[in-house]
Amino acid sequence: YRGPMLIWIIGNLVTLIMFVSLWLSASMTGSDIGGYSKNQLVTYYLYGLLLQWIVGWFPFYWLKNDIRSGDIAGSTISKPVSLYWKTFFIELGWHLVSIWPGLLAMLIMGNILHSYFSYSMTLIQIIEVIFAILIAIFVTYTTSVCMALTAFWLMHVDALDGLFWAGRSIFGGEGIPISLFPVGLLAVIKFLPFRYMYSFPLEIALGKLSMPDLIFGFGMGIAWIFVLTILYKIMWDKGTKFYTSAGV
């Protein structure tokens, strides 16, 4: 994993530098952009640098390959184990390691950009951010597993990967904070799962949400976990019934 990890770190740093340079060179007509000051925008991307490593639970790539190759028949279908939790703990092992390079990268860039880095949070905010991150992990992870399960019926599922990352980048706040979108589009984005994969914890960390917004956000995040879990169970049950592979 050292090679891919290094590539991901470099890619994340390049993206961070690009967006931070953009916002620092932007000419502001008012005191902020989309409710964010320059310092808050820089902090948004610095926090996001670490958040990507924490919430990037995406077993889609290897799980869909297991289904295609038939390996899933011997490793999971024929055994009394839960694919969902087996895959979850495999991903957990990876993330217990991968979080540290992300933290190191954020600390280094935070030190370089210390004059713009606003990192103060109250204890209540920290607790809220932790819960929001847990929601982001499960929304991202369950979405990824459901995407992989489409390999039961489709030969070519790689296009879903592009759609997912485009959705999270545009509507999840990975590219730009969602508050920069027009009010009408923002109202729609708040009902989509992408916000709860990435943007929601950052909005809390930067103190951008009122109590009603927090209640709505946590409610929507939990609702998406519930919906996606039901979808997973339906796809798994139907997929394994019709799945044909050597050893099943």
Disulfide bonds with the S-S distance in Angstrom:
none
